[in-house]
Structure formats: structure tokens, C-alpha cells
């Protein structure tokens, strides 16, 4: 059985955390510009706060409306990008930007997963495991070197 979810790995040469987070912001911005609903999955509450702050400042030429999940239903309805480090909202299933070290159990509920890989060995090792997990679930991941 094949999973219909498109899985893309974005492999960075830079090993620093900031490059991964900035890439996540760029991917969220691109999806938002296409009118898509985006969930950004982080690895911790601190990383959630960091991405939240970075989405305000990473680009001086754009604005990405976003917020932290969980939030009120009224807020979720009008916010195209949500950031979370736990369960992800069912309302934002067009694109998942994954900064987590593992594969979310509900990844197949998303139309597309963007998995970001840092240039350091730990990130690469974790990404290889995520690649295998996606493949075992029936997805056909592709990689893009940035």
C-alpha cells in the first residue's frame, strides 16, 4: 500500500539550529503564499517559541500570519500557520513542516510533509531513521539539497 502523502527532505549543508529554523520559516511562507494551511511541528516548547519569534523577523519583505497551537477555534479558523510541539491541529493538514526528531504518527493525514535536515551528523542520523519510517509506511520520500 502506498501513502498519498508527498514527503520531501530538505537537506542543509549548514549544521546550526538557526539555519533549520529559518528554512522552516521559508517553507511555511511559501505554503502560505500558495493559500495552504500549514502546521509547523517543533521538538520542544522552547523551539516552538523560537519559531514563533522567527516567523515575525526572518524576512523583512513578508508577513506570515501564524500562532501557537493549541488556540481558540476562532483564532485557528483565521490563522494559516500554526506551530506546535505536541499534537497537531486537524484543521491544518495541507503541509506539515517537521522539525521533530521523529515522524509524527499522523503524518499520512497531511497532503505534504517537509522534513528539514541539518548538516550535522546527529540531524543526518535522525533523518535516516525518519526516511526509513516514511518508507515503511508506504511513502516515497525525495531529498532536496539546499
C-alpha positions as CSV (number, residue, x, y, z in Angstrom):
1,X,0.0,0.0,0.0
2,X,1.3,3.4,-0.9
3,X,0.7,6.5,1.2
4,X,-0.6,9.5,-0.8
5,X,1.4,12.0,1.3
6,X,4.2,13.7,-0.5
7,X,7.3,13.6,1.7
8,X,10.3,15.9,0.9
9,X,13.5,16.1,2.9
10,X,15.3,19.4,2.7
11,X,19.0,18.7,3.4
12,X,21.1,21.7,4.6
13,X,24.8,22.0,4.4
14,X,24.8,24.3,7.5
15,X,24.8,22.5,10.8
16,X,23.5,25.3,13.0
17,X,19.9,25.3,14.5
18,X,19.2,28.7,13.2
19,X,19.5,27.5,9.6
20,X,17.0,24.7,10.2
21,X,14.5,27.1,11.8
22,X,14.9,29.7,9.1
23,X,14.4,27.0,6.4
24,X,11.2,26.0,8.3
25,X,10.0,29.6,8.1
26,X,10.7,29.9,4.4
27,X,8.8,26.7,3.7
28,X,5.9,27.9,5.8
29,X,5.9,31.2,4.0
30,X,5.9,29.5,0.6
31,X,3.0,27.3,1.5
32,X,1.1,30.3,3.0
33,X,1.7,32.2,-0.3
34,X,0.1,29.3,-2.1
35,X,-3.0,29.6,0.1
36,X,-2.3,26.4,2.1
37,X,-2.8,25.7,5.8
38,X,0.4,24.8,7.5
39,X,1.4,23.0,10.7
40,X,5.0,23.5,11.9
41,X,6.0,20.7,14.3
42,X,8.8,21.5,16.7
43,X,10.8,19.4,19.1
44,X,10.1,21.4,22.3
45,X,8.2,24.3,23.8
46,X,11.4,26.4,23.6
47,X,11.7,25.6,19.9
48,X,8.1,26.5,19.4
49,X,8.7,29.9,20.9
50,X,11.8,30.3,18.8
51,X,9.9,29.6,15.5
52,X,7.1,31.9,16.7
53,X,9.6,34.7,17.1
54,X,11.5,34.0,14.0
55,X,8.3,34.0,11.8
56,X,8.0,37.7,12.7
57,X,11.6,38.6,11.8
58,X,13.2,36.1,9.3
59,X,12.2,38.2,6.3
60,X,11.8,42.0,6.1
61,X,9.7,41.7,2.9
62,X,6.9,39.4,4.0
63,X,4.4,38.7,6.8
64,X,3.3,35.1,7.7
65,X,0.2,35.1,9.9
66,X,0.8,32.4,12.5
67,X,0.2,31.4,16.0
68,X,0.9,28.7,18.6
69,X,-1.3,25.6,18.9
70,X,-3.4,25.0,20.9
71,X,-5.5,28.1,20.4
72,X,-9.1,29.1,20.3
73,X,-11.3,27.8,17.4
74,X,-11.9,31.4,16.3
75,X,-8.1,32.1,16.1
76,X,-7.4,28.8,14.4
77,X,-10.1,29.5,11.7
78,X,-8.3,32.6,10.5
79,X,-4.6,31.7,11.1
80,X,-3.0,29.8,8.2
81,X,0.2,28.7,10.0
82,X,0.2,27.0,13.4
83,X,3.2,26.0,15.4
84,X,3.1,23.1,17.9
85,X,5.4,20.6,19.7
86,X,2.7,18.2,20.5
87,X,-0.5,17.0,18.8
88,X,-1.2,18.9,15.6
89,X,-4.5,20.5,14.6
90,X,-6.8,18.7,12.3
91,X,-7.6,21.9,10.5
92,X,-4.1,22.5,9.1
93,X,-3.4,19.4,7.1
94,X,-2.1,20.8,3.8
95,X,1.5,21.0,4.8
96,X,3.5,19.7,7.8
97,X,6.9,21.3,8.3
98,X,8.6,18.8,10.6
99,X,11.4,19.9,12.9
100,X,10.9,17.0,15.2
101,X,13.5,14.2,15.6
102,X,10.9,11.6,14.8
103,X,7.9,11.0,12.4
104,X,4.6,12.1,13.7
105,X,2.2,9.1,13.9
106,X,-0.4,11.0,11.9
107,X,1.8,12.2,9.1
108,X,-0.3,10.4,6.5
109,X,-3.2,12.8,7.3
110,X,-1.2,15.6,5.7
111,X,-1.1,16.2,1.9
112,X,2.7,17.1,2.2
113,X,5.4,16.7,4.7
114,X,8.5,18.9,4.6
115,X,11.2,17.4,6.7
116,X,14.3,19.6,7.4
117,X,17.7,18.0,7.9
118,X,20.6,20.0,9.4
119,X,24.2,19.4,8.2
120,X,25.4,17.9,11.5
121,X,25.8,14.2,12.0
122,X,23.0,13.9,14.6
123,X,20.5,15.5,12.3
124,X,21.5,13.2,9.5
125,X,21.3,10.1,11.6
126,X,17.8,11.1,12.9
127,X,16.8,11.9,9.3
128,X,17.9,8.5,8.0
129,X,15.6,6.9,10.6
130,X,12.7,9.1,9.6
131,X,13.3,8.3,6.0
132,X,13.1,4.5,6.8
133,X,9.9,5.1,8.8
134,X,8.2,7.0,6.0
135,X,9.2,4.3,3.5
136,X,7.9,1.5,5.8
137,X,4.6,3.4,6.0
138,X,4.4,3.3,2.2
139,X,5.6,6.9,1.4
140,X,8.2,7.6,-1.3
141,X,10.4,10.3,0.2
142,X,12.5,12.6,-2.0
143,X,15.5,14.7,-1.0
144,X,16.5,18.2,-2.0
145,X,19.9,19.5,-1.2
146,X,19.9,23.2,-0.1
